[in-house]
Amino acid sequence: MTSRFALILLLSVPLAAQTVTGQLEGHTIDTSGAPIAGVKLTARNTESGTLRESASD
C-alpha cells in the first residue's frame, strides 16, 4: 500500500525540465557616441562552444 501511494504521489507531481536562458543588452556606438546599426554580434557559450549570432538594429 505504501509503495502504491508513493508511486501515485510521484506521478502526480509535475516534472520541470532544466531550462537555460539568458539575455544580453547593450548599445553599439562609435567613438562620438552615435548609434551604429547592423553590427554583427556573436555570443559564445564557453562551456559548450554554442554560438548565437544577431545584428544590432
N, C-alpha and C positions, 0 to 999 in steps of 0.2 A: 504494500500500500504506500509506504514512504517513497519508494523509487518511482512509482507511478505519479505521485504528487510532484516530485522533483522534476520529472520529465514534462509534465503539464506546465509547471511554473517556468521552466527554461524555454519551452516553445512559445509561451505567451509573451515573453519579453522581446520587444523589437531589437534586432541586432543592427548596430550602426557600423558601417564600414569606415575605415580611416580615410579621410579626405585631406589632401594637402592643397591649400590655396595660398595665394599671395597677391600683393598689389604693389606696383611701383608708380610713383608720381614724381613729376619734376617739370622743369622748363628747359627748352633748348633755345639758347640765346647766343648772340655774337658778342664780341668784345665791347660793343657800345650798349648792350642790354636789349637790343631789338630781337624779337622772337624770330626763329628760323623754322619754317615749315618743311616737311618732307625729309627730315633727318632720319636715317636708318638707325633703329635701336635694336640691340641684341642683348638678351638676358640669358645667362648660362647657369644651370644648376651644377655646382662644382662637385657634388657627390655622384650624380647620375650622368652628367655630361649633356643633359637635355637642353636644347636651345629653343628660345621663343623669340621671334622677330616681329617687329612692328615698325611703324613710321610715325613721327610726330605730325600733328595737324596744326 
